[in-house]
Amino acid sequence: MNAEIRRIITIVEEVRDEGGRLVHPPTRRAAAVAVIHNPFAGRFMDDLSALSDIGEELGDILPRRAVAALGISADRVESFGKAAAVGADGELEHAAAILHPKLGAPFRAILGKAAALIPSAKKRGGMGVPLDIPLGHKDAAKVRSHFDGMEVRIPDAPRDNEIVVAIAITGSGRPHPRIGGLSKDKIVGIDGVN
């Protein structure tokens, strides 16, 4: 089953000042968001594999758009995340079916190695519900400077029978990180943790 996409939105955020101090170079985050029809809205289905297939399709489309919007090569992406919100007639399991079984493989293939688990969030909400896309370093989950997030909202989505699916990427960590932990220059990057 192919995704019935109503809209794709790409957002770039650039932080130039944080805490009254200039951020140089600016911290840049990009999100790509798809608003899709939920084929299982309003009915319980045991087999959600069609949504997993849609997740695989979006796992190829959305990261390419976000990387292009960020204006860097895919191998220079440092952190990533994903999130979904179902409309009133959807289930949280619908969001999980899109995000978890198959979306990650094409997302990682676009970025390169990307050994860490992709942070994720899911929720149910009405039109304009905010999605907080969690972010973490793509190769090592313990890099605290990259524990971050990006908020996105689409004013007219999700409708009751829709799902909003979003991915986010960055080319760096948070502005002015200073809480310690594993630094990105010490990443081993084999197990996705260290």
Beta strands, then each sheet from edge to edge (+ up, - down):
strand 1: 5-18
strand 2: 21-37
strand 3: 79-86
strand 4: 120-124
strand 5: 131-137
strand 6: 148-152
strand 7: 162-170
sheet 1: 1+ 2- 7+ 3- 4-
sheet 2: 1+ 2- 7+ 3- 5+ 6-
end
